[in-house]
Amino acid sequence: MLTVLIYSIARRKFLLPKRENLKEIATVSCFQTIIQYLFFYIGLSLTTGVKGTVISGSNCFFSILCATLIFRQEKLTLKKVIADGGAAIIMSHMGKPKGKVNPKLSLGQIRAAVEAALYAMWKKCPKQIRKKKSLVFVIGWDAWDAYDQYISDKQVKYSENTEVNRYRFKGKKIVPIVGIPDHTIVLGEFSTGMESNLWMGVDYANDTEVLKVDRLQANSELFFFQMRMKMDVNIVRPAEIVVHTAYTKTA
């Protein structure tokens, strides 16, 4: 009703839903509002505040189930869940086989492994390069989230685990980037200056069509200028870059 009222005011006319859409509207409102809040407030009155927070945060999972099982808008497969970043969620529920906590199967192993990888890369980095201010750890977001939680769980004096952890290791900046594999970390000098290990290479497409100047139209007094080039990222001084990855070299 509120949606209809707002759109009616915005368009300055009363918008009445079509009769053939009433069934879909009733189904969505039933699952999204009526049933959801009915069970939510009944459960909230019978549980603790912590469990109530978990209940309120679980509505997105029910939305996914409704979209796949009831409305049939998309298929929910294990391959799709893993591709969309659900691997860590699945792994987090595998630490209690037969209802008993097994530390060997918990995500704590992964969090500690990220710190161990960072420290191993730091020791492999030449000492004269460690002093450079633009030295950066490039890491994937999933690996950073695991390391971030590992830092928050540490019992360190004068530290507050509710605060945002610094994106740094050994004083060097950690930069999480989307698209980097979870098991790959790169340490190098990445900046906008000439000392960077990554340069943007620019080359001509060809010598005859690199520049093009022509009229916008046949009878126009305006001209356009077009420059055709190829751009790529080049690695400079690769011996100064340290990479930690699970990939192995194959013949």
C-alpha positions as CSV (number, residue, x, y, z in Angstrom):
1,M,0.0,0.0,0.0
2,L,2.8,2.4,0.8
3,T,4.5,1.7,-2.5
4,V,1.3,2.4,-4.4
5,L,0.8,5.6,-2.4
6,I,4.3,6.9,-3.1
7,Y,4.2,6.2,-6.8
8,S,0.8,7.7,-7.1
9,I,2.0,10.9,-5.5
10,A,5.1,11.0,-7.6
11,R,3.2,10.5,-10.9
12,R,0.2,12.6,-9.7
13,K,-2.3,9.9,-10.5
14,F,-3.7,6.9,-8.7
15,L,-1.9,3.7,-9.8
16,L,-4.0,0.6,-9.4
17,P,-2.3,-2.8,-9.8
18,K,-3.6,-4.9,-12.7
19,R,-5.9,-7.8,-11.8
20,E,-3.5,-10.4,-13.2
21,N,-0.7,-9.2,-10.9
22,L,-2.6,-9.4,-7.7
23,K,-1.7,-13.1,-7.2
24,E,2.1,-12.3,-7.5
25,I,1.8,-9.3,-5.2
26,A,-0.1,-11.3,-2.6
27,T,2.5,-14.0,-2.7
28,V,5.4,-11.7,-2.3
29,S,3.8,-9.7,0.5
30,C,2.9,-12.9,2.3
31,F,6.4,-14.3,2.3
32,Q,8.3,-10.9,2.6
33,T,6.2,-9.2,5.2
34,I,3.3,-11.1,6.9
35,I,4.8,-14.6,7.5
36,Q,8.3,-13.2,8.1
37,Y,7.3,-10.7,10.8
38,L,4.9,-13.2,12.3
39,F,7.6,-15.8,13.0
40,F,10.2,-13.1,13.7
41,Y,8.3,-11.5,16.6
42,I,7.1,-14.8,18.0
43,G,10.7,-16.1,18.0
44,L,12.1,-12.8,19.3
45,S,9.8,-12.9,22.4
46,L,11.0,-16.4,23.2
47,T,14.8,-16.1,22.7
48,T,17.8,-14.1,23.8
49,G,19.2,-10.9,22.2
50,V,22.1,-12.8,20.6
51,K,19.9,-15.4,19.0
52,G,17.5,-12.6,17.9
53,T,20.3,-11.0,16.0
54,V,21.0,-14.2,14.2
55,I,17.3,-14.6,13.3
56,S,17.1,-11.0,11.9
57,G,20.2,-11.6,9.8
58,S,19.0,-14.9,8.4
59,N,16.2,-13.3,6.2
60,C,18.6,-13.1,3.2
61,F,19.0,-16.8,3.2
62,F,15.2,-17.4,3.2
63,S,15.0,-14.9,0.3
64,I,17.5,-17.1,-1.7
65,L,15.5,-20.2,-0.9
66,C,12.2,-18.6,-2.0
67,A,13.8,-17.4,-5.2
68,T,15.1,-20.8,-6.1
69,L,12.5,-23.3,-4.6
70,I,9.2,-21.3,-4.9
71,F,9.5,-18.8,-7.7
72,R,12.0,-20.8,-9.7
73,Q,13.8,-17.7,-10.8
74,E,17.3,-19.4,-10.7
75,K,18.8,-22.7,-9.9
76,L,20.7,-23.2,-6.6
77,T,23.6,-25.6,-7.1
78,L,26.8,-26.2,-5.1
79,K,28.9,-25.0,-8.0
80,K,27.0,-21.7,-8.0
81,V,27.3,-21.3,-4.2
82,I,31.0,-21.8,-4.4
83,A,31.4,-19.4,-7.4
84,D,29.5,-16.7,-5.5
85,G,31.8,-16.8,-2.5
86,G,30.0,-19.3,-0.4
87,A,32.9,-21.7,0.0
88,A,34.0,-20.0,3.3
89,I,30.5,-20.2,4.7
90,I,30.3,-23.9,3.9
91,M,33.7,-24.6,5.4
92,S,32.8,-22.7,8.6
93,H,30.1,-25.3,9.3
94,M,32.4,-28.3,8.9
95,G,34.4,-27.7,12.1
96,K,31.9,-29.8,14.3
97,P,31.8,-33.4,12.9
98,K,29.2,-35.4,14.9
99,G,28.4,-32.3,17.0
100,K,31.9,-32.1,18.5
101,V,34.4,-29.2,17.9
102,N,37.5,-30.3,16.1
103,P,40.1,-27.5,16.0
104,K,41.8,-29.2,13.0
105,L,38.7,-28.5,10.9
106,S,38.1,-25.0,12.0
107,L,38.7,-21.8,10.1
108,G,41.3,-20.8,12.7
109,Q,43.8,-22.9,10.7
110,I,43.2,-20.7,7.7
111,R,43.5,-17.5,9.6
112,A,46.8,-18.4,11.2
113,A,48.0,-19.7,7.8
114,V,47.5,-16.2,6.3
115,E,49.6,-14.6,8.9
116,A,52.3,-17.3,8.5
117,A,52.3,-16.6,4.7
118,L,52.7,-12.9,5.3
119,Y,55.6,-13.5,7.6
120,A,57.3,-15.9,5.3
121,M,57.0,-13.4,2.4
122,W,58.5,-10.7,4.7
123,K,61.5,-12.9,5.5
124,K,62.0,-13.7,1.8
125,C,61.9,-10.0,0.8
126,P,65.5,-8.5,0.5
127,K,66.3,-6.3,3.5
128,Q,67.2,-3.3,1.3
129,I,63.7,-3.5,-0.2
130,R,61.9,-3.7,3.1
131,K,62.9,-0.1,3.8
132,K,60.9,1.2,0.9
133,K,57.8,3.1,1.9
134,S,55.7,2.0,-1.1
135,L,56.1,-1.7,-0.4
136,V,52.6,-3.2,-0.4
137,F,51.0,-6.6,0.2
138,V,48.3,-7.3,-2.4
139,I,45.8,-9.9,-1.2
140,G,42.3,-11.2,-2.0
141,W,39.3,-10.1,0.1
142,D,38.5,-13.6,1.4
143,A,42.1,-14.0,2.7
144,W,42.0,-10.6,4.2
145,D,38.7,-11.3,6.0
146,A,40.1,-14.5,7.4
147,Y,43.2,-12.6,8.6
148,D,41.1,-9.7,9.9
149,Q,39.1,-12.1,12.1
150,Y,42.2,-13.8,13.3
151,I,43.5,-10.5,14.5
152,S,40.2,-9.6,16.2
153,D,40.2,-13.0,18.0
154,K,43.7,-12.5,19.4
155,Q,43.8,-11.8,23.2
156,V,46.2,-8.9,23.1
157,K,46.5,-6.3,25.9
158,Y,45.3,-2.7,25.1
159,S,43.5,-3.9,22.0
160,E,39.8,-3.6,21.2
161,N,38.4,-6.3,18.9
162,T,35.4,-4.2,18.0
163,E,37.6,-1.6,16.3
164,V,38.6,-1.8,12.6
165,N,41.9,-3.5,12.2
166,R,44.7,-1.7,10.4
167,Y,45.4,-2.8,6.9
168,R,49.1,-3.3,7.7
169,F,51.7,-6.0,8.4
170,K,55.1,-5.1,9.6
171,G,54.2,-1.5,8.9
172,K,53.5,-2.1,5.2
173,K,50.1,-1.6,3.7
174,I,47.8,-4.5,2.9
175,V,45.6,-3.8,-0.2
176,P,42.7,-6.3,-0.7
177,I,41.7,-6.5,-4.3
178,V,38.7,-8.3,-5.9
179,G,39.7,-11.1,-8.3
180,I,42.9,-12.3,-6.7
181,P,42.8,-16.0,-5.8
182,D,42.3,-16.7,-2.1
183,H,45.6,-18.6,-1.8
184,T,47.8,-15.9,-3.6
185,I,49.5,-13.0,-2.0
186,V,51.9,-10.6,-3.7
187,L,54.5,-8.4,-2.0
188,G,56.1,-5.6,-4.1
189,E,56.6,-1.9,-4.6
190,F,53.4,-0.8,-6.2
191,S,52.9,3.0,-6.6
192,T,52.3,5.7,-9.2
193,G,56.0,6.6,-9.3
194,M,58.8,5.4,-11.5
195,E,60.1,3.1,-8.8
196,S,57.0,0.9,-9.0
197,N,57.3,-2.8,-10.0
198,L,54.2,-2.3,-12.2
199,W,54.3,0.0,-15.2
200,M,51.6,0.8,-17.7
201,G,52.9,0.0,-21.2
202,V,51.5,2.0,-24.1
203,D,52.1,1.0,-27.7
204,Y,50.8,2.0,-31.1
205,A,48.2,-0.2,-32.7
206,N,50.0,0.5,-36.0
207,D,52.0,3.3,-37.6
208,T,49.4,4.2,-40.2
209,E,46.2,4.4,-38.1
210,V,47.6,5.6,-34.7
211,L,46.2,9.1,-35.3
212,K,43.0,10.0,-37.0
213,V,41.6,13.5,-37.6
214,D,38.4,14.0,-39.5
215,R,35.2,16.1,-39.7
216,L,32.3,15.1,-37.4
217,Q,30.1,15.3,-40.5
218,A,30.7,16.0,-44.1
219,N,29.5,19.6,-43.9
220,S,30.6,20.2,-40.3
221,E,33.2,22.8,-39.2
222,L,34.0,20.7,-36.2
223,F,36.8,18.0,-36.2
224,F,37.4,15.1,-34.0
225,F,40.8,13.7,-32.9
226,Q,41.2,9.9,-32.3
227,M,44.3,8.3,-31.0
228,R,44.6,4.5,-31.2
229,M,46.9,2.8,-28.7
230,K,47.4,-0.5,-26.9
231,M,47.8,-0.5,-23.1
232,D,49.1,-3.3,-20.9
233,V,50.7,-3.8,-17.5
234,N,54.4,-4.6,-17.5
235,I,56.3,-6.1,-14.6
236,V,59.5,-4.2,-13.8
237,R,62.4,-5.7,-11.7
238,P,60.6,-9.0,-11.1
239,A,63.4,-10.1,-8.7
240,E,62.0,-7.6,-6.2
241,I,58.5,-9.1,-6.1
242,V,57.7,-11.9,-3.6
243,V,54.7,-14.1,-4.4
244,H,53.0,-16.7,-2.2
245,T,50.6,-19.0,-4.0
246,A,49.3,-22.6,-4.0
247,Y,49.9,-22.9,-7.7
248,T,52.7,-25.2,-8.8
249,K,54.8,-25.0,-11.9
250,T,54.1,-27.8,-14.4
251,A,56.2,-28.9,-17.2
